[in-house]
């Protein structure tokens, strides 16, 4: 895999985001949307989670974890295709 000047930073962000974090089942549909269609996530999605009892911090942490996991998976797949 090609090295970049951002590899160390990416590794630190990935570790902090805990992409392997276990998420409550009720968040599954939302997190799937984050992973596959992040551009479609709306305030309404977040408001529904808040109404279900999740704090903004919990929603943020789960969102970042899903996004980092998705990006990491995409990066690995791209590297695999290049090799």
N, C-alpha and C positions, 0 to 999 in steps of 0.2 A: 504494500500500500504506500502511496506517495505521502511523504512527510510535508507538513506545512508549518509555518510559524505559529499557527493557532492550535496545534495539537495539544499542547499542555493546557491551554485555557479551556479547550473543549472537554478535556478529561476532567478538569476541576469542576466545570459546570455540570457535567453529566453526573459526577459523584454527588454533588450537592443536591441535584434534582431527584435523586433516588428513583430512576426510571423503573426499577423492579418493584417499587412500592405496591403493596396490595391495596386495592381500592374497594370501597363498599359496593356491593352489587347494584344498588340503586343508581350509582354513577356510571354504570356500564355504557348506556346509550350515549350519554353526554361525552364520555371519554373516547368512545369510538368515533364520534363526530369530530372531536379535536384531532384525533390521529389521522383521519381520512379526509376531512373537509373543514379544516380549521377556519377557513374564510367564511364559512356559513354559521359559525357560532355567533349568537346574538345576545343582547342584554336580557332578552326574555328567557333564554336558556339558563343564564346565571340566576335570574330572579326566581325561576322555578326551583332551582337547587336551594336557594336561600329560604324559600317558602317551605321546603322539605326539611329545614333545620340545619343546613350546612352554613358555616361561617364563610365570609369572603376569603379568609386565610386558608381554610380547608379547600375551597374551590380552586384558589390560586395554586396551591401546592400540588393538587391532583392534576390540574391543567398543565403545569410546567412539566411534571413527571411524564405525562402522556406525550407531550410535544417532544421532549428530549428523547424518549424511547422511540418515537416515530422517526425522528431525524437520524438517530443512531442507526436504526434498522435500514433506512434509505441509504445512508452513507456506506454501510457494509455491503448492501446489494450492489451499489454502484462500483465499489472497489472490486467485488467479485466478478462483475461483468468485464471489467478492464483487464483482469488477470488471465 
